[in-house]
């Protein structure tokens, strides 16, 4: 058996109603909480935010609410949250929401306690954050998608550079995460679809990443199987709490996978798309590149691509591994059509003349190097063209 490592320092509290424990959990870290969310006046989330604030206040906790999080959080929104944390004198930061809110909470913890900007502490820069300075972070997920509640990653965007990158350090794992499926019942269809597809991507890419191992493999294929069965069910009935619960579990499993193995080519491309075109949701960007990625890669990871093809279409069980793997791009495309996510770069408004620029950005992050087939510059340009 291949050697592998597995690390996880976040305490996971999973299950319906677990958000009611947030007050007592937060008190272990202090009495002044900075709550980090998207806009408080959004109808879909206002009641949810009010409920959480009441839970905290009933526990005797003073709350400051930073609701400046946006999709694809920028260094400016992180800076505003950090400034509020410092002025308020926060003891602990709670990220309540999807990946944008939870990632923002981690990045705010860094900027509020260190010199400079969160951008100064990206994964490839030095020095890295001091673990003795950070404010503790509690992550409360409200989507089944990003896995941020159990990862050491905080994704941020530099709008001026049109660059999306990440802080990545084991000291950034949340101290505690709460995964309460009841909080996910208000998530609209598009967000449910894009974040749900992100779960499948996290899990699958972790199986083909060189950092994978027996434990990651076990979790990843369980997550993929759950997504294929339950994401369409959720989309047909957004109030299906049982299916929501299954997706929340798959998201947690997939988050554990990427925290220990990592992602590959599609995530490097997806991050580049989000950096250059911030209106595109992360899962939407992944959906755009996945069929092309599968066509480009399947011959170099036949066991994994044949397995996902058979999960997507059990009728392929009678075929050889190579024959089944060859059908994976088509099966992935069919699944994306079922999710209403079968789009192209041109359909999301990307101008054709920016194909070379996007290809360059796709090679900024090292994710593409973890792919079983590593793209050259000319191949990356061709991949982007095929996605267009």
TIBA-306651 format. One record per residue: residue number from 0; chain; z, y, x of N, C-alpha, C, O in turn. Coordinates in steps of 0.05 Angstrom, whole numbers. Layout:
   k c   n_up n_north n_east  ca_up ca_north ca_east   c_up c_north c_east   o_up o_north o_east
 NUM A      Z       Y      X      Z        Y       X      Z       Y      X      Z       Y      X
...
END
This chain:
   k c   n_up n_north n_east  ca_up ca_north ca_east   c_up c_north c_east   o_up o_north o_east
   0 A      0     -24     17      0        0       0      0      25     18     14      26     38
   1 A    -15      45      9    -17       70      24      9      85     25     24      85      5
   2 A     16      97     47     40      113      49     37     137     30     15     148     27
   3 A     59     146     18     57      170       2     84     184      2    105     172      8
   4 A     84     210     -5    108      226      -8    109     236    -37     88     239    -50
   5 A    133     240    -47    136      251     -74    161     268    -74    183     260    -67
   6 A    157     294    -83    180      313     -83    181     326   -110    161     334   -121
   7 A    205     329   -121    209      344    -145    238     353   -146    256     337   -147
   8 A    242     379   -147    269      390    -147    277     403   -174    299     412   -177
   9 A    258     404   -192    263      417    -218    277     398   -237    268     375   -241
  10 A    299     407   -250    312      391    -271    295     394   -296    290     416   -305
  11 A    286     372   -307    269      371    -330    285     365   -355    298     344   -357
  12 A    284     383   -375    297      378    -401    275     376   -421    262     396   -428
  13 A    269     352   -431    246      347    -448    256     339   -476    274     323   -479
  14 A    243     350   -497    248      341    -524    249     363   -544    253     386   -537
  15 A    246     355   -569    247      375    -591    275     387   -593    295     374   -592
  16 A    275     414   -595    300      428    -598    315     435   -573    336     447   -574
  17 A    304     427   -550    318      431    -525    321     461   -517    338     468   -502
  18 A    304     478   -529    306      507    -523    333     518   -531    341     538   -521
  19 A    346     505   -550    372      514    -559    393     513   -537    415     524   -540
  20 A    388     498   -516    406      496    -493    402     517   -472    416     518   -452
  21 A    383     535   -477    375      554    -457    398     573   -449    401     580   -425
  22 A    414     581   -468    436      600    -462    456     588   -443    464     601   -423
  23 A    465     564   -449    485      551    -431    474     545   -404    488     547   -384
  24 A    448     538   -403    436      532    -377    434     558   -360    441     558   -336
  25 A    425     580   -373    422      605    -359    449     616   -348    449     628   -326
  26 A    470     611   -362    497      621    -353    505     609   -327    522     620   -313
  27 A    494     586   -320    501      574    -294    491     590   -271    501     588   -248
  28 A    471     608   -276    459      623    -255    466     653   -256    460     668   -237
  29 A    478     662   -278    485      690    -280    485     699   -309    479     684   -327
  30 A    493     724   -312    495      736    -339    474     756   -346    475     768   -368
  31 A    455     761   -328    434      781    -333    407     767   -328    400     760   -306
  32 A    392     764   -350    367      750    -350    344     769   -354    344     785   -372
  33 A    323     766   -336    298      779    -342    280     758   -355    273     738   -343
  34 A    273     763   -380    255      746    -395    226     755   -391    220     778   -397
  35 A    209     737   -382    181      744    -375    163     730   -394    162     706   -396
  36 A    147     747   -409    129      736    -430    104     753   -432    101     774   -418
  37 A     86     745   -449     63      761    -457     73     782   -477     98     783   -482
  38 A     56     798   -489     63      820    -506     81     811   -529     76     792   -543
  39 A    103     826   -532    123      819    -552    114     824   -580    124     813   -599
  40 A     94     842   -583     85      849    -610     63     831   -621     52     836   -643
  41 A     55     811   -605     34      792    -615     47     775   -637     67     762   -633
  42 A     34     775   -660     45      761    -683     51     732   -678     71     722   -688
  43 A     34     719   -662     38      690    -658     63     683   -643     74     661   -644
  44 A     73     703   -627     95      697    -609    120     714   -615    142     708   -604
  45 A    119     734   -631    141      752    -636    166     738   -645    188     742   -635
  46 A    162     720   -665    185      705    -675    197     687   -654    222     684   -652
  47 A    180     675   -638    189      657    -616    206     673   -596    227     663   -587
  48 A    196     696   -588    211      712    -568    238     721   -579    258     721   -565
  49 A    237     730   -604    262      739    -617    283     716   -618    306     721   -614
  50 A    273     692   -624    291      669    -625    304     664   -598    328     659   -596
  51 A    288     664   -577    299      659    -550    318     680   -541    339     674   -530
  52 A    312     705   -547    331      727    -539    357     723   -554    379     727   -542
  53 A    356     715   -579    381      711    -595    397     688   -583    421     689   -581
  54 A    383     666   -574    397      644    -562    412     653   -537    435     645   -532
  55 A    399     670   -521    411      680    -496    434     698   -503    456     696   -491
  56 A    430     717   -521    451      736    -527    475     723   -540    498     731   -536
  57 A    471     702   -556    493      688    -568    510     673   -547    533     666   -552
  58 A    498     669   -524    513      656    -501    527     677   -484    539     671   -463
  59 A    525     703   -492    538      724    -477    521     734   -454    532     745   -435
  60 A    496     731   -455    478      739    -434    464     765   -441    454     768   -463
  61 A    462     783   -421    448      808    -425    418     803   -418    412     790   -397
  62 A    400     812   -435    371      805    -431    355     831   -428    357     849   -444
  63 A    338     831   -408    317      851    -406    290     836   -410    286     815   -398
  64 A    273     847   -426    248      833    -434    224     847   -421    218     869   -428
  65 A    212     833   -402    187      842    -391    164     828   -405    160     804   -401
  66 A    148     842   -420    127      830    -436    100     839   -426     81     843   -443
  67 A     97     843   -400     72      853    -389     54     832   -378     34     838   -365
  68 A     60     807   -383     43      785    -372     16     785   -386     14     788   -411
  69 A     -5     781   -371    -32      778    -382    -44     752   -371    -35     741   -351
  70 A    -65     742   -385    -79      718    -374    -90     725   -346    -99     747   -342
  71 A    -89     706   -328    -96      712    -300    -79     735   -290    -91     756   -284
  72 A    -53     732   -287    -35      754    -279    -44     768   -254    -53     755   -235
  73 A    -42     794   -253    -51      809    -230    -27     818   -213     -4     816   -221
  74 A    -33     827   -189    -12      837    -171      2     861   -184     25     867   -178
  75 A    -13     876   -200     -1      899    -214     20     891   -235     41     903   -237
  76 A     13     870   -251     32      862    -271     56     849   -259     78     851   -269
  77 A     52     835   -236     75      823    -222     93     845   -211    118     843   -213
  78 A     81     866   -200     96      888    -189    113     902   -210    136     909   -205
  79 A    102     906   -234    117      918    -256    141     901   -264    162     912   -269
  80 A    137     875   -265    159      857    -272    180     857   -251    204     857   -257
  81 A    172     858   -226    191      858    -204    208     883   -204    232     883   -198
  82 A    195     906   -210    209      931    -211    230     931   -233    252     941   -229
  83 A    223     919   -256    243      917    -277    266     899   -269    289     905   -275
  84 A    260     877   -256    281      859    -247    301     873   -229    325     869   -231
  85 A    290     889   -210    307      903    -191    325     924   -205    349     926   -200
  86 A    312     940   -223    327      961    -237    349     949   -255    370     961   -258
  87 A    342     927   -267    361      914    -286    383     899   -271    405     895   -281
  88 A    377     891   -246    396      875    -231    398     847   -241    419     835   -244
  89 A    374     835   -246    373      808    -257    385     787   -239    382     788   -214
  90 A    400     769   -251    411      746    -237    392     722   -237    392     705   -219
  91 A    376     720   -258    359      697    -262    334     706   -278    336     725   -293
  92 A    312     693   -273    287      700    -287    279     676   -304    278     653   -294
  93 A    272     681   -329    261      660    -347    232     666   -353    226     687   -364
  94 A    215     647   -346    187      649    -354    183     633   -379    185     609   -379
  95 A    176     647   -401    173      635    -427    144     638   -435    134     660   -441
  96 A    129     615   -437    101      617    -445     85     596   -432     94     574   -425
  97 A     59     602   -427     41      585    -413     43     589   -383     62     601   -373
  98 A     22     580   -370     22      582    -341     24     611   -331     37     616   -310
  99 A     11     630   -345     12      657    -336     41     668   -335     48     682   -317
 100 A     56     662   -356     84      672    -357    102     658   -336    118     671   -323
 101 A     98     632   -334    115      617    -315    108     624   -286    126     626   -269
 102 A     82     626   -280     74      634    -253     83     662   -247     92     668   -225
 103 A     82     680   -267     91      707    -263    121     708   -256    130     723   -239
 104 A    136     691   -270    165      690    -264    171     683   -235    188     695   -222
 105 A    156     663   -225    159      655    -197    152     678   -178    166     684   -159
 106 A    129     690   -183    119      712    -166    138     736   -167    142     749   -147
 107 A    148     742   -191    167      764    -194    193     759   -178    204     777   -166
 108 A    202     734   -178    225      727    -162    221     733   -133    239     742   -120
 109 A    197     728   -123    191      734     -95    190     764    -90    203     774    -72
 110 A    174     779   -106    171      807    -101    196     823   -106    201     844    -92
 111 A    213     815   -125    237      829    -130    258     827   -108    277     842   -107
 112 A    254     807    -90    274      802     -70    263     804    -41    278     799    -22
 113 A    238     813    -39    226      815     -12    210     841    -10    204     854    -30
 114 A    205     848     15    189      872      20    160     867     12    150     844     14
 115 A    146     888      5    117      885      -1    111     874    -28    127     875    -46
 116 A     87     864    -30     76      853     -55     76     823    -56     77     810    -35
 117 A     74     811    -79     71      782     -81     47     773    -66     47     750    -56
 118 A     26     789    -65      1      782     -50      6     778    -21    -10     764     -7
 119 A     27     789    -10     34      786      18     45     759     25     49     752     48
 120 A     51     743      4     64      717       8     47     693     -2     58     672     -9
 121 A     21     697     -2      3      675      -9      7     651     10     18     654     31
 122 A     -3     628      1      3      603      15     -5     603     45      7     588     61
 123 A    -25     619     52    -35      618      79    -24     641     97    -32     643    120
 124 A     -6     657     86      4      680     100     32     675    112     46     656    104
 125 A     39     691    132     65      689     145     77     717    148     62     735    154
 126 A    103     720    144    123      699     138    122     691    108    111     705     92
 127 A    133     668    102    136      659      75    163     669     63    180     678     78
 128 A    166     667     37    191      678      25    216     663     36    215     640     44
 129 A    238     678     36    263      668      45    277     655     22    283     668      2
 130 A    283     629     23    295      615       0    323     626     -7    332     623    -29
 131 A    336     639     12    363      649       7    362     676     -8    383     685    -17
 132 A    339     687    -11    337      713     -25    327     710    -54    333     727    -71
 133 A    312     689    -60    299      686     -86    319     686   -109    341     676   -107
 134 A    310     697   -131    324      695    -156    317     668   -169    294     660   -168
 135 A    336     653   -180    330      628    -193    311     632   -217    313     652   -231
 136 A    294     613   -221    274      614    -242    278     590   -261    281     568   -253
 137 A    279     596   -287    279      576    -308    252     578   -323    245     600   -332
 138 A    238     556   -325    212      556    -338    214     543   -365    225     521   -368
 139 A    204     557   -385    204      546    -413    175     546   -422    164     567   -428
 140 A    163     523   -423    134      521    -429    129     522   -459    144     509   -475
 141 A    108     536   -467    101      537    -495     72     527   -499     62     527   -522
 142 A     59     518   -478     33      506    -480     33     479   -466     51     474   -450
 143 A     14     462   -473     11      437    -459    -13     438   -442    -35     430   -450
 144 A    -10     449   -418    -33      454    -402    -29     458   -372    -41     443   -357
 145 A    -13     476   -364    -15      484    -335      4     468   -317     -1     467   -293
 146 A     24     456   -328     43      441    -312     61     459   -294     76     449   -277
 147 A     58     485   -297     73      504    -279    103     500   -280    116     508   -261
 148 A    113     489   -302    142      485    -304    153     465   -283    177     465   -278
 149 A    135     450   -271    145      430    -251    129     432   -225    128     413   -210
 150 A    117     455   -220    103      459    -194    114     481   -177    131     497   -187
 151 A    106     481   -152    114      501    -133     93     523   -129     92     535   -108
 152 A     77     527   -149     54      545    -148     57     569   -166     67     566   -189
 153 A     49     592   -157     47      616    -174     20     629   -169     15     640   -147
 154 A      2     628   -188    -25      638    -185    -25     668   -192    -15     676   -213
 155 A    -38     684   -175    -40      713    -179    -69     722   -173    -83     709   -158
 156 A    -77     744   -185   -104      755    -182   -103     783   -170    -87     799   -179
 157 A   -120     788   -151   -124      814    -139   -149     825   -152   -171     818   -143
 158 A   -146     843   -171   -169      852    -186   -189     868   -169   -213     866   -172
 159 A   -178     883   -150   -196      899    -132   -213     881   -115   -237     888   -111
 160 A   -202     859   -106   -217      841     -89   -233     820   -106   -249     806    -95
 161 A   -227     819   -132   -238      799    -150   -232     771   -139   -249     754   -137
 162 A   -207     768   -131   -198      743    -117   -174     732   -131   -154     747   -136
 163 A   -174     707   -137   -152      693    -150   -141     673   -130   -155     655   -121
 164 A   -115     676   -123   -104      658    -103    -76     650   -112    -69     652   -136
 165 A    -59     640    -94    -33      629    -102    -12     631    -81    -18     629    -57
 166 A     12     635    -90     36      629     -74     41     599    -77     40     589    -99
 167 A     47     586    -55     52      557     -56     73     551    -35     69     553    -11
 168 A     96     542    -45    118      536     -28    139     520    -43    144     526    -67
 169 A    150     499    -31    170      483     -46    194     498    -55    208     488    -73
 170 A    199     521    -44    222      537     -54    216     551    -80    234     563    -92
 171 A    192     549    -89    184      562    -114    186     544   -139    181     553   -161
 172 A    194     519   -135    199      502    -158    220     516   -176    240     525   -166
 173 A    216     516   -203    237      526    -220    262     509   -217    261     485   -212
 174 A    285     522   -220    310      507    -219    312     487   -242    320     464   -239
 175 A    304     497   -266    305      481    -290    279     487   -306    270     509   -306
 176 A    269     467   -320    248      472    -340    256     459   -366    268     438   -367
 177 A    248     473   -387    252      462    -415    224     458   -427    208     476   -428
 178 A    219     434   -435    194      426    -448    200     418   -476    208     395   -482
 179 A    197     437   -495    205      433    -523    179     435   -540    169     456   -543
 180 A    169     412   -550    144      412    -565    144     430   -589    123     439   -598
 181 A    168     436   -600    169      453    -623    159     481   -617    149     495   -635
 182 A    162     490   -592    152      516    -584    122     518   -583    111     540   -581
 183 A    109     495   -584     80      494    -581     65     494   -607     40     495   -607
 184 A     79     494   -629     66      493    -655     51     519   -662     34     519   -680
 185 A     58     541   -649     45      567    -655     20     572   -638      6     592   -642
 186 A     14     554   -620     -9      558    -601    -35     554   -616    -39     533   -628
 187 A    -53     574   -615    -79      572    -630    -97     551   -618    -93     540   -597
 188 A   -119     546   -633   -137      524    -626   -150     526   -598   -150     507   -583
 189 A   -160     550   -592   -174      554    -567   -155     549   -543   -162     536   -524
 190 A   -131     560   -545   -112      557    -523   -103     528   -521    -99     517   -499
 191 A   -100     515   -544    -93      486    -544   -114     470   -530   -108     452   -514
 192 A   -139     476   -536   -162      461    -524   -164     466   -494   -166     447   -478
 193 A   -163     491   -485   -167      497    -457   -144     487   -440   -148     476   -418
 194 A   -119     491   -450    -96      482    -434    -95     451   -434    -87     439   -415
 195 A   -103     439   -457   -103      410    -458   -123     397   -440   -117     377   -427
 196 A   -146     410   -437   -166      399    -418   -156     403   -390   -162     386   -373
 197 A   -142     424   -384   -130      429    -358   -112     406   -350   -110     398   -326
 198 A    -98     394   -369    -80      372    -364    -97     348   -353    -90     336   -333
 199 A   -119     342   -366   -136      320    -357   -146     326   -329   -147     308   -312
 200 A   -154     351   -324   -164      358    -297   -143     354   -276   -149     343   -255
 201 A   -119     364   -281    -97      361    -262    -93     331   -255    -92     324   -231
 202 A    -92     315   -276    -86      287    -272   -109     273   -257   -104     259   -237
 203 A   -134     278   -266   -156      264    -253   -160     272   -224   -164     255   -206
 204 A   -159     298   -219   -163      308    -192   -142     298   -173   -147     294   -149
 205 A   -118     293   -183    -96      283    -166   -102     254   -158    -92     245   -137
 206 A   -118     239   -174   -124      212    -167   -145     210   -145   -147     189   -131
 207 A   -162     231   -141   -183      230    -120   -176     247    -97   -190     247    -77
 208 A   -153     262    -98   -145      278     -75   -133     260    -53   -121     240    -59
 209 A   -138     267    -28   -127      250      -6    -97     247     -6    -86     228      5
 210 A    -83     266    -20    -54      265     -20    -43     247    -42    -18     245    -45
 211 A    -60     233    -56    -50      215     -78    -35     191    -67    -36     185    -43
 212 A    -21     178    -84     -6      154     -77      1     138   -102     -7     145   -124
 213 A     15     116    -98     21       98    -121     35     112   -144     30     107   -167
 214 A     55     129   -137     70      142    -158     53     162   -173     54     163   -198
 215 A     38     178   -159     21      198    -171      0     183   -189     -5     191   -211
 216 A    -11     162   -178    -31      146    -193    -20     136   -220    -34     138   -240
 217 A      4     127   -219     17      117    -243     20     138   -264     13     134   -288
 218 A     29     162   -256     33      184    -274      6     195   -284      3     202   -308
 219 A    -13     197   -266    -39      210    -273    -54     195   -294    -64     207   -313
 220 A    -57     169   -291    -72      154    -311    -59     152   -338    -72     151   -358
 221 A    -32     153   -338    -18      155    -363    -24     181   -377    -29     182   -401
 222 A    -24     203   -361    -31      230    -372    -59     231   -383    -63     241   -405
 223 A    -78     220   -368   -106      220    -377   -109     205   -403   -123     215   -421
 224 A    -97     182   -405    -99      166    -429    -88     180   -453    -99     179   -475
 225 A    -65     194   -449    -53      209    -471    -71     232   -480    -75     236   -504
 226 A    -82     247   -461    -99      270    -468   -123     261   -485   -130     273   -505
 227 A   -137     240   -476   -161      230    -490   -154     222   -518   -170     226   -536
 228 A   -131     210   -522   -123      201    -549   -112     224   -566   -119     225   -590
 229 A    -96     241   -555    -80      259    -572    -90     288   -573    -84     302   -592
 230 A   -106     297   -553   -115      325    -555   -134     329   -579   -131     349   -593
 231 A   -153     311   -584   -169      314    -609   -152     314   -634   -158     328   -653
 232 A   -130     298   -634   -113      298    -658    -99     325   -662    -97     334   -684
 233 A    -90     336   -640    -77      363    -642    -97     383   -653    -90     399   -670
 234 A   -121     383   -642   -141      403    -650   -149     399   -680   -157     419   -692
 235 A   -147     375   -690   -153      371    -719   -130     378   -737   -133     382   -761
 236 A   -106     380   -725    -82      387    -740    -62     400   -721    -46     386   -708
 237 A    -62     426   -719    -46      441    -700    -16     438   -706      0     444   -688
 238 A     -9     429   -729     20      425    -736     29     397   -731     52     390   -739
 239 A     13     380   -719     20      352    -714     40     351   -691     33     351   -668
 240 A     66     351   -698     87      353    -677     87     328   -660     94     330   -636
 241 A     81     305   -671     80      280    -654     59     282   -633     64     275   -610
 242 A     35     292   -640     13      295    -621     20     317   -601     14     315   -577
 243 A     32     339   -611     41      360    -593     61     349   -572     59     356   -548
 244 A     79     332   -581     99      321    -563     85     304   -541     93     305   -518
 245 A     66     288   -549     51      272    -530     37     289   -509     37     283   -486
 246 A     24     311   -519     10      329    -500     30     343   -481     23     347   -458
 247 A     53     350   -491     73      362    -474     82     343   -452     87     351   -430
 248 A     84     317   -459     92      297    -439     69     294   -419     74     292   -395
 249 A     44     293   -428     22      290    -410     20     314   -391     14     310   -367
 250 A     25     337   -401     25      361    -385     46     360   -363     41     367   -340
 251 A     69     350   -370     91      348    -350     84     327   -329     88     332   -305
 252 A     73     305   -337     64      284    -318     43     295   -299     44     291   -275
 253 A     23     309   -310      1      320    -294     11     341   -275      1     344   -252
 254 A     31     357   -284     42      377    -266     56     364   -242     54     374   -220
 255 A     70     343   -247     83      328    -226     62     317   -206     67     316   -182
 256 A     39     309   -217     18      299    -200      7     320   -181      5     315   -157
 257 A     -1     343   -192    -13      363    -174      7     375   -155      0     384   -134
 258 A     33     375   -163     53      385    -144     55     367   -120     64     376    -98
 259 A     47     342   -122     51      323    -100     25     314    -87     25     305    -64
 260 A      3     316   -102    -23      307     -91    -41     331    -87    -52     336    -65
 261 A    -45     346   -108    -63      369    -106    -88     366   -123    -94     344   -132
 262 A   -103     387   -125   -128      387    -140   -152     387   -121   -148     386    -97
 263 A   -176     387   -132   -200      385    -115   -221     406   -123   -214     428   -132
 264 A   -246     400   -119   -268      418    -122   -268     435   -148   -271     459   -147
 265 A   -264     422   -172   -265      438    -196   -245     461   -197   -251     482   -208
 266 A   -221     456   -187   -201      477    -188   -207     500   -169   -202     523   -175
 267 A   -219     494   -146   -228      515    -128   -249     532   -142   -249     557   -140
 268 A   -268     519   -155   -289      533    -170   -277     548   -194   -284     571   -199
 269 A   -259     535   -208   -247      548    -232   -231     572   -225   -231     592   -239
 270 A   -216     571   -203   -200      594    -194   -219     617   -186   -213     640   -192
 271 A   -241     611   -173   -260      632    -166   -272     645   -191   -275     669   -192
 272 A   -278     629   -211   -289      640    -236   -269     659   -249   -276     680   -258
 273 A   -243     650   -250   -223      666    -262   -218     692   -247   -212     713   -258
 274 A   -220     691   -220   -217      715    -204   -238     735   -208   -233     759   -209
 275 A   -263     726   -210   -286      744    -214   -290     753   -243   -300     775   -248
 276 A   -282     735   -261   -287      741    -290   -260     735   -305   -258     714   -317
 277 A   -241     754   -303   -214      748    -313   -212     742   -343   -192     732   -353
 278 A   -233     748   -358   -233      742    -387   -236     713   -393   -232     704   -415
 279 A   -243     697   -372   -248      668    -376   -221     654   -371   -209     656   -350
 280 A   -213     638   -391   -188      623    -388   -192     601   -367   -215     591   -363
 281 A   -171     593   -354   -172      574    -332   -184     547   -342   -202     536   -329
 282 A   -174     537   -364   -185      512    -374   -214     514   -383   -229     495   -381
 283 A   -222     537   -392   -250      542    -399   -267     541   -374   -289     530   -375
 284 A   -258     553   -352   -273      552    -327   -276     524   -317   -298     516   -308
 285 A   -255     508   -320   -257      480    -311   -277     465   -328   -292     448   -318
 286 A   -277     470   -354   -296      457    -372   -324     462   -364   -342     445   -366
 287 A   -330     487   -355   -357      494    -347   -366     478   -323   -389     470   -322
 288 A   -348     472   -304   -357      460    -279   -354     429   -279   -365     416   -262
 289 A   -339     418   -298   -332      390    -296   -356     370   -298   -357     352   -281
 290 A   -375     373   -316   -397      354    -316   -413     355   -290   -422     335   -280
 291 A   -417     379   -279   -432      382    -254   -416     370   -231   -428     357   -214
 292 A   -390     375   -231   -373      363    -210   -374     333   -211   -376     320   -191
 293 A   -374     321   -235   -374      292    -238   -401     281   -228   -401     261   -214
 294 A   -423     294   -235   -449      285    -225   -451     286   -195   -463     269   -182
 295 A   -438     306   -183   -439      310    -154   -422     290   -139   -427     283   -117
 296 A   -400     281   -152   -379      267    -138   -377     237   -143   -367     223   -126
 297 A   -386     228   -166   -378      201    -176   -385     178   -156   -370     159   -154
 298 A   -407     181   -141   -414      159    -122   -394     156   -100   -393     136    -86
 299 A   -378     177    -95   -358      177     -73   -330     170    -82   -311     169    -66
 300 A   -327     164   -108   -301      155    -119   -306     138   -143   -296     144   -165
 301 A   -321     116   -139   -329       99    -161   -306      87   -177   -307      87   -201
 302 A   -284      78   -164   -262       66    -180   -250      86   -199   -244      79   -222
 303 A   -246     111   -190   -234      131    -208   -253     141   -230   -245     143   -253
 304 A   -278     145   -223   -297      155    -243   -304     133   -263   -309     139   -287
 305 A   -304     108   -254   -309       86    -274   -286      84   -293   -289      78   -316
 306 A   -261      88   -282   -238       85    -299   -236     107   -320   -230     102   -344
 307 A   -242     132   -312   -241      154    -332   -263     151   -352   -260     157   -376
 308 A   -286     141   -343   -309      137    -362   -301     117   -383   -308     120   -407
 309 A   -288      95   -375   -280       74    -394   -257      84   -413   -256      75   -436
 310 A   -240     102   -403   -220      113    -421   -233     130   -442   -225     130   -466
 311 A   -253     145   -434   -267      163    -453   -285     146   -471   -289     154   -494
 312 A   -295     124   -462   -312      107    -478   -307      77   -472   -318      67   -454
 313 A   -289      64   -487   -282       36    -482   -306      17   -483   -304      -5   -472
 314 A   -328      25   -495   -351        8    -496   -363       3   -468   -380     -15   -465
 315 A   -355      19   -448   -365       15    -421   -351      -7   -406   -357     -12   -383
 316 A   -332     -20   -418   -317      -41    -405   -335     -64   -395   -328     -77   -375
 317 A   -357     -68   -408   -374      -90    -401   -392     -84   -377   -405    -102   -365
 318 A   -393     -59   -369   -410      -51    -347   -396     -54   -320   -371     -56   -319
 319 A   -411     -55   -299   -399      -56    -272   -386     -29   -266   -391      -9   -280
 320 A   -369     -28   -246   -356       -3    -239   -377      19   -233   -374      42   -242
 321 A   -397      12   -218   -417       33    -211   -432      42   -235   -438      66   -237
 322 A   -439      24   -253   -453       33    -277   -436      50   -295   -445      70   -306
 323 A   -411      43   -297   -392       59    -314   -388      87   -301   -388     107   -315
 324 A   -384      87   -275   -380      113    -261   -404     131   -264   -400     155   -267
 325 A   -427     120   -264   -452      136    -267   -453     150   -294   -466     170   -296
 326 A   -440     138   -313   -440      150    -340   -418     170   -344   -416     182   -366
 327 A   -400     174   -324   -378      192    -328   -386     221   -334   -373     234   -350
 328 A   -407     232   -321   -414      260    -329   -422     263   -358   -414     282   -371
 329 A   -436     243   -369   -443      244    -397   -419     241   -415   -416     255   -435
 330 A   -401     223   -408   -377      219    -424   -358     243   -424   -346     251   -444
 331 A   -357     256   -401   -341      281    -399   -354     303   -416   -340     317   -429
 332 A   -380     305   -415   -394      325    -432   -389     320   -461   -385     339   -476
 333 A   -390     295   -469   -384      288    -497   -356     296   -505   -352     307   -527
 334 A   -337     291   -488   -309      299    -494   -306     329   -496   -292     339   -513
 335 A   -320     344   -478   -319      373    -479   -332     384   -505   -322     403   -516
 336 A   -353     371   -514   -365      379    -539   -346     374   -562   -345     391   -581
 337 A   -331     353   -561   -311      347    -582   -289     369   -582   -278     375   -603
 338 A   -283     380   -559   -263      401    -556   -275     429   -561   -260     449   -561
 339 A   -301     430   -565   -315      456    -568   -313     472   -543   -310     497   -544
 340 A   -315     459   -520   -313      473    -494   -338     468   -476   -337     472   -452
 341 A   -359     460   -489   -384      455    -473   -399     481   -470   -417     488   -486
 342 A   -392     496   -449   -404      522    -443   -416     523   -415   -413     504   -399
 343 A   -431     545   -410   -442      549    -383   -433     577   -373   -421     592   -388
 344 A   -438     582   -348   -430      608    -336   -446     630   -349   -435     652   -353
 345 A   -471     626   -356   -486      647    -370   -474     654   -397   -475     677   -406
 346 A   -463     634   -410   -452      638    -437   -426     654   -436   -418     665   -456
 347 A   -412     654   -413   -387      670    -411   -393     697   -399   -374     712   -392
 348 A   -418     704   -395   -426      731    -387   -429     735   -357   -430     758   -348
 349 A   -431     714   -342   -435      718    -313   -464     726   -308   -482     713   -318
 350 A   -469     748   -292   -496      755    -286   -508     736   -265   -494     728   -246
 351 A   -533     729   -268   -545      709    -250   -545     718   -221   -544     701   -203
 352 A   -547     744   -216   -549      753    -188   -523     749   -173   -522     752   -149
 353 A   -501     742   -187   -475      738    -174   -470     708   -166   -449     701   -157
 354 A   -490     692   -170   -488      663    -162   -479     660   -133   -461     645   -127
 355 A   -492     674   -114   -484      671     -86   -455     680    -81   -440     668    -66
 356 A   -448     702    -94   -421      713     -91   -400     694   -101   -380     689    -89
 357 A   -405     682   -125   -386      663    -136   -385     638   -118   -363     627   -114
 358 A   -407     629   -107   -407      606     -89   -389     612    -65   -374     594    -56
 359 A   -391     636    -54   -374      643     -32   -344     641    -40   -328     631    -25
 360 A   -338     652    -64   -310      651     -73   -300     623    -78   -276     617    -75
 361 A   -318     605    -86   -310      577     -91   -301     563    -65   -289     542    -66
 362 A   -308     575    -42   -301      563     -17   -278     578     -3   -272     572     21
 363 A   -266     597    -17   -243      612      -5   -218     594     -5   -205     592     16
 364 A   -211     583    -28   -188      565     -29   -196     538    -17   -219     530    -18
 365 A   -177     523     -6   -183      498       7   -187     474    -12   -191     452     -3
 366 A   -185     479    -38   -186      457     -57   -211     440    -55   -209     415    -57
 367 A   -233     453    -50   -259      437     -49   -259     417    -26   -273     398    -26
 368 A   -243     423     -5   -242      405      18   -227     379     12   -231     359     26
 369 A   -212     378    -10   -198      354     -18   -215     336    -35   -206     314    -44
 370 A   -240     344    -41   -257      328     -58   -268     305    -42   -273     307    -18
 371 A   -273     282    -55   -284      259     -41   -311     265    -27   -318     253     -7
 372 A   -326     283    -39   -351      293     -27   -347     323    -23   -344     338    -42
 373 A   -348     332      2   -342      360       9   -368     376      9   -386     369     24
 374 A   -369     397     -7   -394      413      -9   -398     431     15   -380     443     25
 375 A   -423     432     23   -432      452      43   -437     478     28   -437     479      3
 376 A   -443     499     43   -449      525      31   -473     523     12   -473     533    -11
 377 A   -494     510     22   -518      508       5   -514     491    -20   -524     496    -41
 378 A   -497     470    -16   -491      453     -39   -474     467    -60   -477     464    -84
 379 A   -456     484    -50   -439      500     -69   -456     519    -85   -452     523   -109
 380 A   -475     532    -72   -493      549     -87   -508     534   -108   -512     543   -131
 381 A   -517     510   -101   -532      493    -121   -513     484   -144   -522     484   -167
 382 A   -488     478   -138   -469      471    -159   -465     494   -178   -465     490   -202
 383 A   -462     518   -168   -459      541    -185   -484     546   -202   -482     552   -226
 384 A   -507     542   -190   -532      545    -205   -533     525   -228   -541     532   -250
 385 A   -525     500   -223   -525      480    -244   -505     487   -266   -510     479   -289
 386 A   -484     501   -260   -464      509    -280   -474     533   -296   -463     539   -317
 387 A   -493     547   -285   -503      571    -298   -520     565   -323   -530     584   -336
END
